[in-house]
Amino acid sequence: MIESSEQIRAGIDAAWLEEGRALVAREQDMDRARDTLAWEMGDWVADREVGYGDLTRLAVDLDISLGTLKNRASVARRIDPARRRDDLSWSHHAEIAGLEPVEGDAALAEAALYSWSVDRLRGALGERRAAARAAREIARLEAENEALRASQTDPDEARRVLDGVRGEIKIGIELIEEGYRRILAATQSGRLDAAAKGLHGNARNRLLPSLEVLIGRASERAAPIIDEIEVALSRLDGGANRHDAVTDDPPAGPPPEDHPDRIMGAGP
């Protein structure tokens, strides 16, 4: 029989439990103190224009790694005090330091709303970057398709280019679906759970549905483009057939019996 949380708590010594709570509170206080120090150190370095050589010597004098010093100064310069959130760690802010302020602030607000860990925020930002890259690639292919439709290029050349674009889109979709299949296989084998231990429980649960949505969106965007390409290829094929029918040379030999040349005696 599985004990309820109330039964478990009833079997724990109250004084010992309170001591544990005090230790957790101390650790949380230390985390907040570390965040405060990270901001203060970053602001301290950012207040002066320090060259790379001076920063290197400063790191040696302070007995701190150059990378840590540079990172703290960079985050402090990019995120002014008015944008810093007390309910999120310095590391949360470091993840969005390279974004535009509006986008970064929105990501921080979402992380605070759903109590995201740093790893979960990093994963969400990675998903959005991947979606943005896919959108840019689809937009590029759409522009190429539109340019081909508007151009008066040679039918054979247009057919070759359209075939290439169609192939690129299909390969892209296949690669996305293959990646999803691998992630699904990793989930079923338990390997993904082991790799995602650092993610929040909700983040792990939402990983596959999020991927399904992204793949669905990519397929929805790509399918109409492929359909348009198929239509364009059909039109090109039809135009080429009509062109061949009009430009075919007439058959050699004497004109038929009812041809005007034969009737008027002009034939052989």
LINHU-V591236 format. One record per backbone hydrogen bond with DSSP energy under -0.5 kcal/mol. CO is the residue of the C=O (numbers start at 1). NH is the residue of the N-H. Records with the same first field share a line. If there is no record, write none. Layout:
BEGIN
CO=NH / NH
END
This chain:
BEGIN
4=8
5=9
6=10
7=11
8=11
9=12
13=17
14=18
15=19
16=20
17=21
18=22
19=23
20=24
21=25
22=26
23=27
24=28
25=29
26=30
27=31
28=32
29=33
30=34
31=35
32=36
33=37
34=38
35=39
36=40
37=41
38=42
39=43
40=44
41=45
42=46
43=47
45=48
48=50
49=51
51=55
52=56
53=57
54=58
55=59
56=60
57=61
58=62
59=63 / 64
60=63
65=69
66=70
67=71
68=72
69=73
70=74
71=75
72=76
73=77
74=78
75=79
78=80
80=83 / 84
81=84
85=88
89=93
90=94
91=95
92=96
93=96 / 97
94=97
96=99
100=104
101=105
102=106
103=107
104=108
105=109
106=110
107=111
108=112
109=113
110=114
111=116
112=115
117=121
118=122
119=123
120=124
121=125
122=126
123=127
124=128
125=129
126=130
127=131
128=132
129=133
130=134
131=135
132=136
133=137
134=138
135=139
136=140
137=141
138=142
139=143
140=144
141=145
142=146
143=147
144=148
145=149
146=150
147=151
154=158
155=159
156=160
157=161
158=162
159=163
160=164
161=165
162=166
163=167
164=168
165=169
166=170
167=171
168=172
169=173
170=174
171=175
172=176
173=177
174=178
175=179
176=180
177=181
178=182
179=183
180=184
181=185
182=186
183=187
184=188
185=189
186=190 / 191 / 192
187=190
190=194
191=195
192=196
194=197
196=199
200=204
201=205
202=206
203=207
204=207 / 208
205=209
206=210
207=211
208=212
209=213
210=214
211=215
212=216
213=217
214=218
215=219
216=220
217=221
218=222
219=223
220=224
221=225
222=226
223=227
224=228
225=229
226=230
227=231
228=232
229=233
230=234
231=235
232=236
233=237
234=238
235=239
236=240
237=241
238=242
239=243
240=244
241=245
242=246
243=247
244=248
256=259
259=262 / 263
260=264
261=266 / 267
262=265
END
